[in-house]
Amino acid sequence: MHPQQDPSLLSAYLDGELGPEEAGQVESHLQSCHACQQELSSLKAIQQAIQGVNNPAMPAELVAEIERHTLARQSWWRRLYQRLQKSFRGIVRAVKR
């Protein structure tokens, strides 16, 4: 299959998601197809622009609120397990000191 038939192949190729045989087919196609070369260049530019975006950290209050709502919806045994896990981590930290 060629990138012109399945445009997602170029994206998968760029992300390294294709197997060796399929990647080789795309590379062969790219050698002779100017339109796909341009599309691949555009995808690379988008990928670089996205990688350059600085993702801000979520505010601690929001994280705490999400955790509170998530814990409220979990079963009692799951909440108990998580609390025991946190306690165990605290004990391990104290012992390591």
LINZIMO-V657416 format. One record per pair of residues at least 12 apart in sequence whose ideal C-beta (glycine too) atoms are under 7 Angstrom apart, sorted by the first residue. I is the first residue (numbers start at 0). J is the second residue. D is the distance in Angstrom with one decimal. If there is no record, write none. Layout:
I_J_D, I_J_D
//
This chain:
1_28_5.1, 2_25_6.1, 2_28_6.1, 2_35_4.7, 3_35_6.6, 8_25_5.8, 9_35_6.5, 9_38_5.6, 9_39_5.3, 9_42_5.9, 10_42_6.0, 12_25_4.6, 13_39_6.7, 13_42_5.3, 13_43_6.5, 13_46_6.5
//
